[in-house]
Amino acid sequence: MIPLRLKWAGQGPVSLAEDLELLRLMRRSGCVGLLIGFESVQKETHDGMKKIKSLKIDFSEAIRRFHDEGIAILGLSFSGLIMRTKMSSTRHLNSQSKTVWIALNSGF
């Protein structure tokens, strides 16, 4: 892909951000954006969904790494999961606000 000098976007897991060499190769190959399923920004929700348990970095660090390579992120998360209580829904909204703040203030 690198010699073709094409711009492309795709979908992938947030764990891609753990591999800095892969991120550099993605950028060099023309990656300009990724659709990332964060599912939820709350660890308890991930545990209940059995998702993203082995992630070695937090979401804000992952977003920073993507942005440092010039890769835009369209993040997706669930709202209204069955396991959510009124209290966890409030925490979810607060966490979503924090995630939006991180994205808006990342300098990308």
Secondary structure, DSSP 8 states (H G I E B T S, - for coil): -GGGT--EEEEE-GGGGG-HHHHHHHHHTTEEEEEEEEE-S-HHHHHHHT-STT--S-HHHHHHHHHHTT-EEEEEE--S-TT--HHHHHHHHHHHHHHHHHHHTS--
